[in-house]
């Protein structure tokens, strides 16, 4: 379902929208697509940040385990 809303944009943004529009795409379609893309990018960034925090939280233990395993290797 679509909802009608009104927003006020600067002339510069409206010109940028025109440049960002795909062939045959209305201004509303362009705005919706760009918002979807931007929101998806923000969600990916949040997921990446959570993943990085998790990796960093366990980095010391993982590095210690790797060092231990490397200690069992023999020189060839």
Secondary structure in CASP SS format (residue, H / E / C, confidence):
PFRMAT SS
TARGET T0000
AUTHOR 0000-0000-0000
METHOD secondary structure of the structure
MODEL  1
X C 1.00
X C 1.00
X C 1.00
X C 1.00
X C 1.00
X C 1.00
X C 1.00
X C 1.00
X C 1.00
X C 1.00
X H 1.00
X H 1.00
X H 1.00
X H 1.00
X H 1.00
X H 1.00
X H 1.00
X H 1.00
X H 1.00
X H 1.00
X C 1.00
X C 1.00
X C 1.00
X C 1.00
X C 1.00
X C 1.00
X H 1.00
X H 1.00
X H 1.00
X H 1.00
X H 1.00
X H 1.00
X H 1.00
X H 1.00
X H 1.00
X H 1.00
X H 1.00
X H 1.00
X H 1.00
X H 1.00
X H 1.00
X H 1.00
X H 1.00
X H 1.00
X H 1.00
X H 1.00
X H 1.00
X H 1.00
X H 1.00
X H 1.00
X H 1.00
X H 1.00
X H 1.00
X H 1.00
X H 1.00
X H 1.00
X H 1.00
X H 1.00
X H 1.00
X H 1.00
X H 1.00
X H 1.00
X H 1.00
X H 1.00
X H 1.00
X H 1.00
X H 1.00
X H 1.00
X H 1.00
X H 1.00
X C 1.00
X C 1.00
X C 1.00
X C 1.00
X C 1.00
X C 1.00
END
